[in-house]
Amino acid sequence: MKSLDLSTEVMSDQRIMTLVNRAQAWLEDLLGPQSTRLVDAKWSSKQVGALTLVVLNLSDWTWPQGVETLFEVDDLAVESRARQRLHRAWGDLLQARNHQQLLELEQLVGKE
């Protein structure tokens, strides 16, 4: 990854840390070597009532605010569910990137 950021909450919970490390490997596999070098991944966790959620924020130079995906801890433990959500997160970032690049192209064309 261009940048990998793990929150204190993630690093302090051994189960979540293990699941995030595994999910991060799946994410890097999904992105491939070229895209992995361009994408920032930030993992954190938060409590919503009694439920612990793991939060992944993916960003790159075109969409620095990133896209956010929430995982229930149990969803990260099931490979097929986790990979599906990671795939969706990557698709969301690509869609945001595409939208941003189209806006920039429209601005260039409009200036001529």
C-alpha positions in Angstrom: 0.0 0.0 0.0 1.1 3.5 -0.6 0.0 4.1 3.0 -1.4 1.8 5.6 -2.8 3.3 8.8 -4.0 1.2 11.7 -5.8 3.0 14.5 -4.8 2.5 18.2 -8.2 0.7 18.7 -7.4 -1.8 16.0 -3.9 -2.4 17.2 -5.0 -2.9 20.8 -7.5 -5.6 20.0 -5.7 -8.8 19.0 -8.7 -10.4 17.3 -9.5 -7.3 15.2 -5.8 -6.9 14.4 -5.6 -10.4 13.2 -8.7 -10.0 11.0 -7.6 -6.7 9.6 -4.2 -8.1 8.7 -5.8 -10.9 6.9 -8.3 -8.6 5.2 -5.5 -6.2 4.2 -3.7 -9.1 2.4 -6.9 -9.9 0.5 -7.3 -6.2 -0.4 -3.8 -6.0 -1.7 -4.4 -9.2 -3.7 -7.6 -7.6 -5.2 -5.9 -4.3 -6.1 -2.9 -5.9 -7.7 0.7 -4.6 -7.5 0.1 -1.4 -9.6 -2.9 -0.1 -7.7 -1.7 -1.2 -4.3 1.1 1.3 -4.7 -1.4 4.2 -5.3 -4.0 3.5 -2.6 -4.0 4.5 1.0 -5.9 2.3 3.5 -6.9 3.4 6.9 -8.4 0.8 9.3 -10.1 1.8 12.5 -12.9 0.5 14.7 -15.8 2.1 16.5 -18.5 1.1 18.9 -22.2 1.4 17.9 -24.1 0.4 21.0 -22.9 -3.1 21.8 -21.7 -3.7 18.3 -18.0 -3.2 17.3 -17.6 -2.1 13.7 -14.3 -2.1 11.7 -14.0 0.8 9.4 -11.9 0.8 6.2 -11.3 4.1 4.4 -9.7 3.7 0.9 -8.3 6.8 -0.8 -5.9 7.9 -3.5 -4.7 11.1 -5.1 -8.0 11.7 -7.1 -10.3 11.1 -4.1 -8.3 12.0 -0.9 -11.4 12.0 1.3 -11.7 8.3 0.5 -14.6 5.9 0.6 -15.6 4.2 3.8 -16.8 0.7 4.3 -18.0 -0.7 7.6 -17.5 -4.4 8.6 -19.0 -6.2 11.5 -16.2 -8.1 13.2 -17.9 -11.4 12.3 -18.0 -10.4 8.6 -14.3 -10.0 8.6 -13.9 -13.5 9.9 -15.7 -15.0 6.9 -13.4 -14.8 3.9 -16.2 -14.7 1.2 -18.1 -11.9 3.0 -14.9 -9.9 3.6 -13.7 -10.3 0.1 -17.1 -9.2 -1.3 -17.1 -6.1 0.9 -13.5 -5.3 -0.1 -14.4 -5.7 -3.7 -17.3 -3.3 -3.3 -15.0 -0.8 -1.5 -12.5 -0.9 -4.3 -15.4 -0.4 -6.8 -16.6 2.6 -4.9 -13.2 4.2 -5.0 -12.8 3.5 -8.7 -16.3 5.1 -9.3 -15.3 8.1 -7.2 -12.0 8.4 -9.1 -13.8 8.1 -12.5 -16.3 10.8 -11.5 -13.5 13.2 -10.4 -11.5 12.6 -13.6 -14.7 13.2 -15.7 -15.2 16.5 -13.9 -11.6 17.5 -14.6 -12.0 16.6 -18.2 -15.2 18.6 -18.6 -13.5 21.6 -17.1 -10.6 21.2 -19.6 -12.9 20.8 -22.5 -15.1 23.7 -21.4 -12.1 26.1 -21.2 -11.3 25.6 -24.9 
